[in-house]
């Protein structure tokens, strides 16, 4: 897909020496707080309730900071994140 005037290409934004740097990225579905004793009680089949509604977007975290939010989906049998909002 060719960049449009409102959508600059990577080469217009970042110098090549920076654009190729790897970043740590993960997707956060939710968080919760548990006591250590309760963590040790977890077994196969245990359920951990997250403090987020199923309708809320997941967060894309890059190098420890929320970069975007989006909708979880399955693409070719793999989990994927459709970006809905850049933070």
PDB file with one MODEL, atoms N, CA, C and O in Angstrom:
MODEL        1
ATOM      1  N   UNK A   1       0.845  -1.170   0.000  1.00  0.00           N
ATOM      2  CA  UNK A   1       0.000   0.000   0.000  1.00  0.00           C
ATOM      3  C   UNK A   1       0.894   1.238   0.000  1.00  0.00           C
ATOM      4  O   UNK A   1       1.780   1.364   0.846  1.00  0.00           O
ATOM      5  N   UNK A   2       0.672   2.130  -0.921  1.00  0.00           N
ATOM      6  CA  UNK A   2       1.447   3.356  -1.038  1.00  0.00           C
ATOM      7  C   UNK A   2       1.004   4.369   0.005  1.00  0.00           C
ATOM      8  O   UNK A   2      -0.192   4.500   0.266  1.00  0.00           O
ATOM      9  N   UNK A   3       1.967   5.105   0.619  1.00  0.00           N
ATOM     10  CA  UNK A   3       1.571   6.129   1.584  1.00  0.00           C
ATOM     11  C   UNK A   3       0.819   7.268   0.900  1.00  0.00           C
ATOM     12  O   UNK A   3       1.109   7.623  -0.243  1.00  0.00           O
ATOM     13  N   UNK A   4      -0.132   7.822   1.607  1.00  0.00           N
ATOM     14  CA  UNK A   4      -0.877   8.983   1.114  1.00  0.00           C
ATOM     15  C   UNK A   4      -0.266  10.229   1.746  1.00  0.00           C
ATOM     16  O   UNK A   4       0.539  10.100   2.668  1.00  0.00           O
ATOM     17  N   UNK A   5      -0.617  11.430   1.288  1.00  0.00           N
ATOM     18  CA  UNK A   5      -0.053  12.638   1.899  1.00  0.00           C
ATOM     19  C   UNK A   5      -0.249  12.707   3.410  1.00  0.00           C
ATOM     20  O   UNK A   5       0.607  13.244   4.114  1.00  0.00           O
ATOM     21  N   UNK A   6      -1.360  12.174   3.922  1.00  0.00           N
ATOM     22  CA  UNK A   6      -1.595  12.198   5.368  1.00  0.00           C
ATOM     23  C   UNK A   6      -0.971  10.992   6.059  1.00  0.00           C
ATOM     24  O   UNK A   6      -1.069  10.860   7.279  1.00  0.00           O
ATOM     25  N   UNK A   7      -0.328  10.108   5.290  1.00  0.00           N
ATOM     26  CA  UNK A   7       0.244   8.883   5.825  1.00  0.00           C
ATOM     27  C   UNK A   7       1.684   8.754   5.319  1.00  0.00           C
ATOM     28  O   UNK A   7       1.929   8.084   4.316  1.00  0.00           O
ATOM     29  N   UNK A   8       2.656   9.405   6.021  1.00  0.00           N
ATOM     30  CA  UNK A   8       4.028   9.375   5.543  1.00  0.00           C
ATOM     31  C   UNK A   8       4.628   7.975   5.645  1.00  0.00           C
ATOM     32  O   UNK A   8       4.236   7.181   6.500  1.00  0.00           O
ATOM     33  N   UNK A   9       5.580   7.684   4.765  1.00  0.00           N
ATOM     34  CA  UNK A   9       6.257   6.400   4.827  1.00  0.00           C
ATOM     35  C   UNK A   9       7.291   6.432   5.949  1.00  0.00           C
ATOM     36  O   UNK A   9       7.653   7.504   6.433  1.00  0.00           O
ATOM     37  N   UNK A  10       7.772   5.239   6.367  1.00  0.00           N
ATOM     38  CA  UNK A  10       8.766   5.158   7.428  1.00  0.00           C
ATOM     39  C   UNK A  10      10.006   5.962   7.083  1.00  0.00           C
ATOM     40  O   UNK A  10      10.593   6.597   7.959  1.00  0.00           O
ATOM     41  N   UNK A  11      10.411   5.944   5.835  1.00  0.00           N
ATOM     42  CA  UNK A  11      11.648   6.631   5.463  1.00  0.00           C
ATOM     43  C   UNK A  11      11.522   8.150   5.588  1.00  0.00           C
ATOM     44  O   UNK A  11      12.534   8.839   5.711  1.00  0.00           O
ATOM     45  N   UNK A  12      10.292   8.686   5.560  1.00  0.00           N
ATOM     46  CA  UNK A  12      10.088  10.120   5.737  1.00  0.00           C
ATOM     47  C   UNK A  12      10.108  10.520   7.210  1.00  0.00           C
ATOM     48  O   UNK A  12      10.296  11.694   7.529  1.00  0.00           O
ATOM     49  N   UNK A  13       9.917   9.562   8.104  1.00  0.00           N
ATOM     50  CA  UNK A  13       9.791   9.861   9.519  1.00  0.00           C
ATOM     51  C   UNK A  13      11.063   9.517  10.297  1.00  0.00           C
ATOM     52  O   UNK A  13      11.483  10.282  11.165  1.00  0.00           O
ATOM     53  N   UNK A  14      11.672   8.383   9.994  1.00  0.00           N
ATOM     54  CA  UNK A  14      12.809   7.890  10.765  1.00  0.00           C
ATOM     55  C   UNK A  14      14.034   7.693   9.881  1.00  0.00           C
ATOM     56  O   UNK A  14      13.908   7.240   8.743  1.00  0.00           O
ATOM     57  N   UNK A  15      15.216   8.027  10.389  1.00  0.00           N
ATOM     58  CA  UNK A  15      16.426   7.708   9.631  1.00  0.00           C
ATOM     59  C   UNK A  15      16.632   6.201   9.616  1.00  0.00           C
ATOM     60  O   UNK A  15      16.242   5.523  10.566  1.00  0.00           O
ATOM     61  N   UNK A  16      17.234   5.659   8.559  1.00  0.00           N
ATOM     62  CA  UNK A  16      17.424   4.206   8.444  1.00  0.00           C
ATOM     63  C   UNK A  16      18.144   3.598   9.645  1.00  0.00           C
ATOM     64  O   UNK A  16      17.863   2.454  10.003  1.00  0.00           O
ATOM     65  N   UNK A  17      19.053   4.321  10.270  1.00  0.00           N
ATOM     66  CA  UNK A  17      19.786   3.779  11.414  1.00  0.00           C
ATOM     67  C   UNK A  17      18.883   3.528  12.617  1.00  0.00           C
ATOM     68  O   UNK A  17      19.211   2.711  13.478  1.00  0.00           O
ATOM     69  N   UNK A  18      17.762   4.214  12.683  1.00  0.00           N
ATOM     70  CA  UNK A  18      16.818   4.057  13.796  1.00  0.00           C
ATOM     71  C   UNK A  18      15.651   3.162  13.398  1.00  0.00           C
ATOM     72  O   UNK A  18      15.163   2.387  14.221  1.00  0.00           O
ATOM     73  N   UNK A  19      15.202   3.256  12.167  1.00  0.00           N
ATOM     74  CA  UNK A  19      14.011   2.527  11.715  1.00  0.00           C
ATOM     75  C   UNK A  19      14.160   1.015  11.845  1.00  0.00           C
ATOM     76  O   UNK A  19      13.159   0.318  12.007  1.00  0.00           O
ATOM     77  N   UNK A  20      15.369   0.498  11.780  1.00  0.00           N
ATOM     78  CA  UNK A  20      15.576  -0.947  11.846  1.00  0.00           C
ATOM     79  C   UNK A  20      15.818  -1.490  13.232  1.00  0.00           C
ATOM     80  O   UNK A  20      16.099  -2.680  13.373  1.00  0.00           O
ATOM     81  N   UNK A  21      15.719  -0.665  14.271  1.00  0.00           N
ATOM     82  CA  UNK A  21      15.962  -1.134  15.638  1.00  0.00           C
ATOM     83  C   UNK A  21      14.810  -2.009  16.131  1.00  0.00           C
ATOM     84  O   UNK A  21      13.646  -1.647  15.959  1.00  0.00           O
ATOM     85  N   UNK A  22      15.120  -3.160  16.743  1.00  0.00           N
ATOM     86  CA  UNK A  22      14.051  -3.996  17.296  1.00  0.00           C
ATOM     87  C   UNK A  22      13.517  -3.397  18.596  1.00  0.00           C
ATOM     88  O   UNK A  22      14.268  -2.803  19.370  1.00  0.00           O
ATOM     89  N   UNK A  23      12.217  -3.558  18.828  1.00  0.00           N
ATOM     90  CA  UNK A  23      11.562  -3.076  20.042  1.00  0.00           C
ATOM     91  C   UNK A  23      10.836  -4.226  20.713  1.00  0.00           C
ATOM     92  O   UNK A  23      10.373  -5.150  20.044  1.00  0.00           O
ATOM     93  N   UNK A  24      10.735  -4.172  22.047  1.00  0.00           N
ATOM     94  CA  UNK A  24       9.930  -5.152  22.770  1.00  0.00           C
ATOM     95  C   UNK A  24       8.478  -4.703  22.700  1.00  0.00           C
ATOM     96  O   UNK A  24       8.149  -3.575  23.067  1.00  0.00           O
ATOM     97  N   UNK A  25       7.621  -5.583  22.231  1.00  0.00           N
ATOM     98  CA  UNK A  25       6.209  -5.271  22.068  1.00  0.00           C
ATOM     99  C   UNK A  25       5.396  -6.410  22.656  1.00  0.00           C
ATOM    100  O   UNK A  25       5.682  -7.581  22.408  1.00  0.00           O
ATOM    101  N   UNK A  26       4.393  -6.066  23.430  1.00  0.00           N
ATOM    102  CA  UNK A  26       3.464  -7.097  23.899  1.00  0.00           C
ATOM    103  C   UNK A  26       2.056  -6.512  23.948  1.00  0.00           C
ATOM    104  O   UNK A  26       1.865  -5.296  23.952  1.00  0.00           O
ATOM    105  N   UNK A  27       1.084  -7.408  23.985  1.00  0.00           N
ATOM    106  CA  UNK A  27      -0.323  -7.029  24.020  1.00  0.00           C
ATOM    107  C   UNK A  27      -0.861  -7.364  25.409  1.00  0.00           C
ATOM    108  O   UNK A  27      -0.730  -8.494  25.878  1.00  0.00           O
ATOM    109  N   UNK A  28      -1.462  -6.380  26.056  1.00  0.00           N
ATOM    110  CA  UNK A  28      -2.010  -6.569  27.392  1.00  0.00           C
ATOM    111  C   UNK A  28      -3.521  -6.723  27.297  1.00  0.00           C
ATOM    112  O   UNK A  28      -4.220  -5.828  26.820  1.00  0.00           O
ATOM    113  N   UNK A  29      -4.013  -7.859  27.751  1.00  0.00           N
ATOM    114  CA  UNK A  29      -5.456  -8.116  27.757  1.00  0.00           C
ATOM    115  C   UNK A  29      -6.113  -7.511  28.984  1.00  0.00           C
ATOM    116  O   UNK A  29      -7.268  -7.088  28.925  1.00  0.00           O
ATOM    117  N   UNK A  30      -5.394  -7.466  30.089  1.00  0.00           N
ATOM    118  CA  UNK A  30      -5.926  -6.939  31.330  1.00  0.00           C
ATOM    119  C   UNK A  30      -4.935  -7.177  32.447  1.00  0.00           C
ATOM    120  O   UNK A  30      -3.896  -7.807  32.247  1.00  0.00           O
ATOM    121  N   UNK A  31      -5.258  -6.673  33.621  1.00  0.00           N
ATOM    122  CA  UNK A  31      -4.396  -6.818  34.788  1.00  0.00           C
ATOM    123  C   UNK A  31      -5.264  -7.136  35.998  1.00  0.00           C
ATOM    124  O   UNK A  31      -6.471  -6.894  36.011  1.00  0.00           O
ATOM    125  N   UNK A  32      -4.618  -7.679  36.995  1.00  0.00           N
ATOM    126  CA  UNK A  32      -5.279  -7.895  38.273  1.00  0.00           C
ATOM    127  C   UNK A  32      -4.219  -7.947  39.354  1.00  0.00           C
ATOM    128  O   UNK A  32      -3.027  -8.032  39.056  1.00  0.00           O
ATOM    129  N   UNK A  33      -4.635  -7.897  40.588  1.00  0.00           N
ATOM    130  CA  UNK A  33      -3.726  -8.020  41.723  1.00  0.00           C
ATOM    131  C   UNK A  33      -4.146  -9.259  42.502  1.00  0.00           C
ATOM    132  O   UNK A  33      -5.325  -9.465  42.788  1.00  0.00           O
ATOM    133  N   UNK A  34      -3.147 -10.082  42.841  1.00  0.00           N
ATOM    134  CA  UNK A  34      -3.421 -11.293  43.610  1.00  0.00           C
ATOM    135  C   UNK A  34      -2.417 -11.402  44.746  1.00  0.00           C
ATOM    136  O   UNK A  34      -1.284 -10.937  44.630  1.00  0.00           O
ATOM    137  N   UNK A  35      -2.831 -12.007  45.822  1.00  0.00           N
ATOM    138  CA  UNK A  35      -1.922 -12.308  46.912  1.00  0.00           C
ATOM    139  C   UNK A  35      -1.038 -13.480  46.502  1.00  0.00           C
ATOM    140  O   UNK A  35      -1.463 -14.353  45.746  1.00  0.00           O
ATOM    141  N   UNK A  36       0.174 -13.492  46.996  1.00  0.00           N
ATOM    142  CA  UNK A  36       1.112 -14.564  46.662  1.00  0.00           C
ATOM    143  C   UNK A  36       0.541 -15.929  47.018  1.00  0.00           C
ATOM    144  O   UNK A  36       0.706 -16.890  46.266  1.00  0.00           O
ATOM    145  N   UNK A  37      -0.128 -16.016  48.159  1.00  0.00           N
ATOM    146  CA  UNK A  37      -0.697 -17.307  48.567  1.00  0.00           C
ATOM    147  C   UNK A  37      -1.737 -17.787  47.558  1.00  0.00           C
ATOM    148  O   UNK A  37      -1.875 -18.990  47.339  1.00  0.00           O
ATOM    149  N   UNK A  38      -2.485 -16.841  46.932  1.00  0.00           N
ATOM    150  CA  UNK A  38      -3.487 -17.225  45.941  1.00  0.00           C
ATOM    151  C   UNK A  38      -2.837 -17.639  44.624  1.00  0.00           C
ATOM    152  O   UNK A  38      -3.359 -18.506  43.923  1.00  0.00           O
ATOM    153  N   UNK A  39      -1.711 -17.035  44.285  1.00  0.00           N
ATOM    154  CA  UNK A  39      -0.975 -17.445  43.079  1.00  0.00           C
ATOM    155  C   UNK A  39      -0.512 -18.885  43.235  1.00  0.00           C
ATOM    156  O   UNK A  39      -0.601 -19.666  42.287  1.00  0.00           O
ATOM    157  N   UNK A  40      -0.018 -19.250  44.417  1.00  0.00           N
ATOM    158  CA  UNK A  40       0.462 -20.605  44.638  1.00  0.00           C
ATOM    159  C   UNK A  40      -0.674 -21.628  44.675  1.00  0.00           C
ATOM    160  O   UNK A  40      -0.424 -22.824  44.532  1.00  0.00           O
ATOM    161  N   UNK A  41      -1.907 -21.182  44.863  1.00  0.00           N
ATOM    162  CA  UNK A  41      -3.061 -22.085  44.854  1.00  0.00           C
ATOM    163  C   UNK A  41      -3.549 -22.378  43.433  1.00  0.00           C
ATOM    164  O   UNK A  41      -4.366 -23.279  43.238  1.00  0.00           O
ATOM    165  N   UNK A  42      -3.061 -21.632  42.440  1.00  0.00           N
ATOM    166  CA  UNK A  42      -3.507 -21.845  41.057  1.00  0.00           C
ATOM    167  C   UNK A  42      -3.115 -23.234  40.578  1.00  0.00           C
ATOM    168  O   UNK A  42      -2.008 -23.705  40.835  1.00  0.00           O
ATOM    169  N   UNK A  43      -4.034 -23.877  39.882  1.00  0.00           N
ATOM    170  CA  UNK A  43      -3.785 -25.186  39.288  1.00  0.00           C
ATOM    171  C   UNK A  43      -4.268 -25.146  37.840  1.00  0.00           C
ATOM    172  O   UNK A  43      -4.875 -24.165  37.409  1.00  0.00           O
ATOM    173  N   UNK A  44      -4.000 -26.199  37.107  1.00  0.00           N
ATOM    174  CA  UNK A  44      -4.504 -26.297  35.741  1.00  0.00           C
ATOM    175  C   UNK A  44      -6.023 -26.208  35.792  1.00  0.00           C
ATOM    176  O   UNK A  44      -6.667 -26.963  36.520  1.00  0.00           O
ATOM    177  N   UNK A  45      -6.591 -25.303  35.032  1.00  0.00           N
ATOM    178  CA  UNK A  45      -8.032 -25.110  35.019  1.00  0.00           C
ATOM    179  C   UNK A  45      -8.497 -23.959  35.906  1.00  0.00           C
ATOM    180  O   UNK A  45      -9.670 -23.586  35.870  1.00  0.00           O
ATOM    181  N   UNK A  46      -7.582 -23.389  36.709  1.00  0.00           N
ATOM    182  CA  UNK A  46      -7.956 -22.225  37.528  1.00  0.00           C
ATOM    183  C   UNK A  46      -8.295 -21.054  36.615  1.00  0.00           C
ATOM    184  O   UNK A  46      -7.821 -20.979  35.481  1.00  0.00           O
ATOM    185  N   UNK A  47      -9.111 -20.153  37.115  1.00  0.00           N
ATOM    186  CA  UNK A  47      -9.504 -18.966  36.366  1.00  0.00           C
ATOM    187  C   UNK A  47      -9.011 -17.730  37.101  1.00  0.00           C
ATOM    188  O   UNK A  47      -9.189 -17.597  38.312  1.00  0.00           O
ATOM    189  N   UNK A  48      -8.387 -16.825  36.348  1.00  0.00           N
ATOM    190  CA  UNK A  48      -7.944 -15.543  36.905  1.00  0.00           C
ATOM    191  C   UNK A  48      -8.762 -14.465  36.221  1.00  0.00           C
ATOM    192  O   UNK A  48      -8.681 -14.285  35.006  1.00  0.00           O
ATOM    193  N   UNK A  49      -9.551 -13.752  37.009  1.00  0.00           N
ATOM    194  CA  UNK A  49     -10.405 -12.699  36.450  1.00  0.00           C
ATOM    195  C   UNK A  49      -9.590 -11.424  36.274  1.00  0.00           C
ATOM    196  O   UNK A  49      -8.912 -10.971  37.197  1.00  0.00           O
ATOM    197  N   UNK A  50      -9.667 -10.854  35.075  1.00  0.00           N
ATOM    198  CA  UNK A  50      -8.958  -9.612  34.784  1.00  0.00           C
ATOM    199  C   UNK A  50      -9.885  -8.440  35.022  1.00  0.00           C
ATOM    200  O   UNK A  50     -11.100  -8.564  34.870  1.00  0.00           O
ATOM    201  N   UNK A  51      -9.329  -7.318  35.388  1.00  0.00           N
ATOM    202  CA  UNK A  51     -10.134  -6.132  35.698  1.00  0.00           C
ATOM    203  C   UNK A  51     -10.385  -5.311  34.433  1.00  0.00           C
ATOM    204  O   UNK A  51     -10.088  -4.117  34.372  1.00  0.00           O
ATOM    205  N   UNK A  52     -10.935  -5.983  33.439  1.00  0.00           N
ATOM    206  CA  UNK A  52     -11.245  -5.310  32.177  1.00  0.00           C
ATOM    207  C   UNK A  52     -12.426  -6.030  31.541  1.00  0.00           C
ATOM    208  O   UNK A  52     -12.509  -7.258  31.575  1.00  0.00           O
ATOM    209  N   UNK A  53     -13.334  -5.258  30.962  1.00  0.00           N
ATOM    210  CA  UNK A  53     -14.479  -5.850  30.280  1.00  0.00           C
ATOM    211  C   UNK A  53     -14.023  -6.477  28.965  1.00  0.00           C
ATOM    212  O   UNK A  53     -13.048  -6.030  28.361  1.00  0.00           O
ATOM    213  N   UNK A  54     -14.727  -7.502  28.531  1.00  0.00           N
ATOM    214  CA  UNK A  54     -14.374  -8.179  27.292  1.00  0.00           C
ATOM    215  C   UNK A  54     -14.530  -7.252  26.084  1.00  0.00           C
ATOM    216  O   UNK A  54     -13.916  -7.477  25.042  1.00  0.00           O
ATOM    217  N   UNK A  55     -15.343  -6.223  26.227  1.00  0.00           N
ATOM    218  CA  UNK A  55     -15.564  -5.280  25.131  1.00  0.00           C
ATOM    219  C   UNK A  55     -14.502  -4.177  25.064  1.00  0.00           C
ATOM    220  O   UNK A  55     -14.436  -3.443  24.078  1.00  0.00           O
ATOM    221  N   UNK A  56     -13.675  -4.057  26.104  1.00  0.00           N
ATOM    222  CA  UNK A  56     -12.636  -3.031  26.112  1.00  0.00           C
ATOM    223  C   UNK A  56     -11.470  -3.451  25.221  1.00  0.00           C
ATOM    224  O   UNK A  56     -11.158  -4.638  25.127  1.00  0.00           O
ATOM    225  N   UNK A  57     -10.827  -2.488  24.569  1.00  0.00           N
ATOM    226  CA  UNK A  57      -9.712  -2.836  23.693  1.00  0.00           C
ATOM    227  C   UNK A  57      -8.492  -3.311  24.478  1.00  0.00           C
ATOM    228  O   UNK A  57      -8.284  -2.919  25.626  1.00  0.00           O
ATOM    229  N   UNK A  58      -7.695  -4.159  23.842  1.00  0.00           N
ATOM    230  CA  UNK A  58      -6.421  -4.584  24.408  1.00  0.00           C
ATOM    231  C   UNK A  58      -5.391  -3.490  24.140  1.00  0.00           C
ATOM    232  O   UNK A  58      -5.577  -2.664  23.246  1.00  0.00           O
ATOM    233  N   UNK A  59      -4.313  -3.483  24.910  1.00  0.00           N
ATOM    234  CA  UNK A  59      -3.289  -2.459  24.753  1.00  0.00           C
ATOM    235  C   UNK A  59      -2.030  -3.024  24.123  1.00  0.00           C
ATOM    236  O   UNK A  59      -1.560  -4.093  24.514  1.00  0.00           O
ATOM    237  N   UNK A  60      -1.483  -2.311  23.152  1.00  0.00           N
ATOM    238  CA  UNK A  60      -0.179  -2.632  22.588  1.00  0.00           C
ATOM    239  C   UNK A  60       0.852  -1.832  23.372  1.00  0.00           C
ATOM    240  O   UNK A  60       0.817  -0.601  23.380  1.00  0.00           O
ATOM    241  N   UNK A  61       1.765  -2.532  24.028  1.00  0.00           N
ATOM    242  CA  UNK A  61       2.775  -1.895  24.860  1.00  0.00           C
ATOM    243  C   UNK A  61       4.129  -2.057  24.182  1.00  0.00           C
ATOM    244  O   UNK A  61       4.552  -3.176  23.890  1.00  0.00           O
ATOM    245  N   UNK A  62       4.810  -0.936  23.932  1.00  0.00           N
ATOM    246  CA  UNK A  62       6.121  -0.936  23.283  1.00  0.00           C
ATOM    247  C   UNK A  62       7.121  -0.346  24.258  1.00  0.00           C
ATOM    248  O   UNK A  62       6.980   0.791  24.708  1.00  0.00           O
ATOM    249  N   UNK A  63       8.142  -1.142  24.580  1.00  0.00           N
ATOM    250  CA  UNK A  63       9.176  -0.710  25.527  1.00  0.00           C
ATOM    251  C   UNK A  63       8.579  -0.137  26.813  1.00  0.00           C
ATOM    252  O   UNK A  63       9.055   0.872  27.332  1.00  0.00           O
ATOM    253  N   UNK A  64       7.533  -0.792  27.319  1.00  0.00           N
ATOM    254  CA  UNK A  64       6.946  -0.418  28.600  1.00  0.00           C
ATOM    255  C   UNK A  64       5.905   0.682  28.553  1.00  0.00           C
ATOM    256  O   UNK A  64       5.366   1.059  29.594  1.00  0.00           O
ATOM    257  N   UNK A  65       5.607   1.208  27.367  1.00  0.00           N
ATOM    258  CA  UNK A  65       4.610   2.289  27.263  1.00  0.00           C
ATOM    259  C   UNK A  65       3.476   1.884  26.337  1.00  0.00           C
ATOM    260  O   UNK A  65       3.699   1.238  25.313  1.00  0.00           O
ATOM    261  N   UNK A  66       2.254   2.269  26.702  1.00  0.00           N
ATOM    262  CA  UNK A  66       1.105   1.981  25.842  1.00  0.00           C
ATOM    263  C   UNK A  66       1.259   2.815  24.572  1.00  0.00           C
ATOM    264  O   UNK A  66       1.355   4.041  24.629  1.00  0.00           O
ATOM    265  N   UNK A  67       1.281   2.140  23.435  1.00  0.00           N
ATOM    266  CA  UNK A  67       1.472   2.794  22.142  1.00  0.00           C
ATOM    267  C   UNK A  67       0.163   2.875  21.360  1.00  0.00           C
ATOM    268  O   UNK A  67      -0.083   3.841  20.638  1.00  0.00           O
ATOM    269  N   UNK A  68      -0.679   1.836  21.517  1.00  0.00           N
ATOM    270  CA  UNK A  68      -1.936   1.789  20.770  1.00  0.00           C
ATOM    271  C   UNK A  68      -2.922   0.895  21.515  1.00  0.00           C
ATOM    272  O   UNK A  68      -2.551   0.152  22.423  1.00  0.00           O
ATOM    273  N   UNK A  69      -4.180   0.986  21.109  1.00  0.00           N
ATOM    274  CA  UNK A  69      -5.236   0.103  21.630  1.00  0.00           C
ATOM    275  C   UNK A  69      -5.957  -0.490  20.442  1.00  0.00           C
ATOM    276  O   UNK A  69      -6.066   0.133  19.386  1.00  0.00           O
ATOM    277  N   UNK A  70      -6.448  -1.706  20.628  1.00  0.00           N
ATOM    278  CA  UNK A  70      -7.106  -2.332  19.502  1.00  0.00           C
ATOM    279  C   UNK A  70      -7.954  -3.522  19.875  1.00  0.00           C
ATOM    280  O   UNK A  70      -8.106  -3.869  21.046  1.00  0.00           O
ATOM    281  N   UNK A  71      -8.503  -4.138  18.840  1.00  0.00           N
ATOM    282  CA  UNK A  71      -9.424  -5.267  18.980  1.00  0.00           C
ATOM    283  C   UNK A  71      -8.673  -6.559  18.691  1.00  0.00           C
ATOM    284  O   UNK A  71      -8.002  -6.684  17.666  1.00  0.00           O
ATOM    285  N   UNK A  72      -8.792  -7.517  19.604  1.00  0.00           N
ATOM    286  CA  UNK A  72      -8.190  -8.828  19.371  1.00  0.00           C
ATOM    287  C   UNK A  72      -8.966  -9.557  18.293  1.00  0.00           C
ATOM    288  O   UNK A  72     -10.193  -9.471  18.230  1.00  0.00           O
ATOM    289  N   UNK A  73      -8.247 -10.274  17.446  1.00  0.00           N
ATOM    290  CA  UNK A  73      -8.882 -11.058  16.402  1.00  0.00           C
ATOM    291  C   UNK A  73      -8.005 -12.250  16.083  1.00  0.00           C
ATOM    292  O   UNK A  73      -6.874 -12.337  16.562  1.00  0.00           O
ATOM    293  N   UNK A  74      -8.508 -13.162  15.285  1.00  0.00           N
ATOM    294  CA  UNK A  74      -7.746 -14.319  14.830  1.00  0.00           C
ATOM    295  C   UNK A  74      -7.505 -14.155  13.338  1.00  0.00           C
ATOM    296  O   UNK A  74      -8.439 -13.923  12.570  1.00  0.00           O
ATOM    297  N   UNK A  75      -6.245 -14.276  12.936  1.00  0.00           N
ATOM    298  CA  UNK A  75      -5.852 -14.105  11.546  1.00  0.00           C
ATOM    299  C   UNK A  75      -4.996 -15.295  11.144  1.00  0.00           C
ATOM    300  O   UNK A  75      -3.906 -15.483  11.684  1.00  0.00           O
ATOM    301  N   UNK A  76      -5.472 -16.097  10.206  1.00  0.00           N
ATOM    302  CA  UNK A  76      -4.762 -17.302   9.759  1.00  0.00           C
ATOM    303  C   UNK A  76      -4.393 -18.212  10.926  1.00  0.00           C
ATOM    304  O   UNK A  76      -3.307 -18.791  10.948  1.00  0.00           O
ATOM    305  N   UNK A  77      -5.298 -18.336  11.894  1.00  0.00           N
ATOM    306  CA  UNK A  77      -5.079 -19.233  13.020  1.00  0.00           C
ATOM    307  C   UNK A  77      -4.209 -18.654  14.123  1.00  0.00           C
ATOM    308  O   UNK A  77      -3.906 -19.354  15.089  1.00  0.00           O
ATOM    309  N   UNK A  78      -3.801 -17.405  14.007  1.00  0.00           N
ATOM    310  CA  UNK A  78      -2.970 -16.746  15.009  1.00  0.00           C
ATOM    311  C   UNK A  78      -3.726 -15.556  15.596  1.00  0.00           C
ATOM    312  O   UNK A  78      -4.532 -14.921  14.916  1.00  0.00           O
ATOM    313  N   UNK A  79      -3.451 -15.264  16.869  1.00  0.00           N
ATOM    314  CA  UNK A  79      -4.016 -14.064  17.458  1.00  0.00           C
ATOM    315  C   UNK A  79      -3.402 -12.847  16.779  1.00  0.00           C
ATOM    316  O   UNK A  79      -2.236 -12.869  16.386  1.00  0.00           O
ATOM    317  N   UNK A  80      -4.183 -11.800  16.644  1.00  0.00           N
ATOM    318  CA  UNK A  80      -3.725 -10.552  16.039  1.00  0.00           C
ATOM    319  C   UNK A  80      -4.420  -9.395  16.742  1.00  0.00           C
ATOM    320  O   UNK A  80      -5.418  -9.586  17.437  1.00  0.00           O
ATOM    321  N   UNK A  81      -3.888  -8.207  16.555  1.00  0.00           N
ATOM    322  CA  UNK A  81      -4.497  -6.999  17.119  1.00  0.00           C
ATOM    323  C   UNK A  81      -4.779  -6.034  15.992  1.00  0.00           C
ATOM    324  O   UNK A  81      -3.866  -5.626  15.274  1.00  0.00           O
ATOM    325  N   UNK A  82      -6.043  -5.666  15.831  1.00  0.00           N
ATOM    326  CA  UNK A  82      -6.422  -4.644  14.849  1.00  0.00           C
ATOM    327  C   UNK A  82      -6.353  -3.304  15.577  1.00  0.00           C
ATOM    328  O   UNK A  82      -7.126  -3.053  16.501  1.00  0.00           O
ATOM    329  N   UNK A  83      -5.431  -2.452  15.159  1.00  0.00           N
ATOM    330  CA  UNK A  83      -5.207  -1.168  15.840  1.00  0.00           C
ATOM    331  C   UNK A  83      -6.394  -0.249  15.567  1.00  0.00           C
ATOM    332  O   UNK A  83      -6.748   0.014  14.417  1.00  0.00           O
ATOM    333  N   UNK A  84      -7.002   0.232  16.655  1.00  0.00           N
ATOM    334  CA  UNK A  84      -8.140   1.137  16.566  1.00  0.00           C
ATOM    335  C   UNK A  84      -7.777   2.553  16.966  1.00  0.00           C
ATOM    336  O   UNK A  84      -8.439   3.508  16.561  1.00  0.00           O
ATOM    337  N   UNK A  85      -6.718   2.690  17.769  1.00  0.00           N
ATOM    338  CA  UNK A  85      -6.349   4.006  18.297  1.00  0.00           C
ATOM    339  C   UNK A  85      -4.861   4.011  18.645  1.00  0.00           C
ATOM    340  O   UNK A  85      -4.367   3.110  19.324  1.00  0.00           O
ATOM    341  N   UNK A  86      -4.154   5.038  18.170  1.00  0.00           N
ATOM    342  CA  UNK A  86      -2.772   5.244  18.601  1.00  0.00           C
ATOM    343  C   UNK A  86      -2.803   6.211  19.771  1.00  0.00           C
ATOM    344  O   UNK A  86      -3.532   7.202  19.746  1.00  0.00           O
ATOM    345  N   UNK A  87      -2.017   5.923  20.789  1.00  0.00           N
ATOM    346  CA  UNK A  87      -2.011   6.733  22.003  1.00  0.00           C
ATOM    347  C   UNK A  87      -0.889   7.753  21.916  1.00  0.00           C
ATOM    348  O   UNK A  87      -0.702   8.546  22.840  1.00  0.00           O
TER     349      UNK A  87
ENDMDL
END
